[in-house]
Amino acid sequence: MKILFTISLLLALSSVACGAEVKLAWNASSTPGVRYRVYRSTKSGGPYRMIGSGISALTYTDSGVFDGKTYFYVVNCRELNDNQISKYSNQAKAVIP
């Protein structure tokens, strides 16, 4: 089964008591039964490191960010039954003040 997956990665920054967090959201895959993976890099275009996997929701909050840094995020999905993996989403950029 081919994964049909077009993703738009949306980004929102929010402040928390002891720093910052990045809230990511994306549109659902048109293939049912997938789980999402979130990746982060400090360089545009990667390399990316997986920071979340097995995600069934369409959102993810990264609370492991530091003030004064810039982060780049992508998401992909994995079809559970035959382990097909989609391409990365578009890249989202978060600048932490």
Buried (B, 14 or more C-beta within 10 A) or exposed (E): EEBEBEBEBBBEEEEEEEEBBBBBBBEEBEBEEBBBBBBBBEEEEBEBEEBBEEBEEBEBBBEEBEEEEEBBBBBBBBBEEEEBEBEBBEBBEBEBE
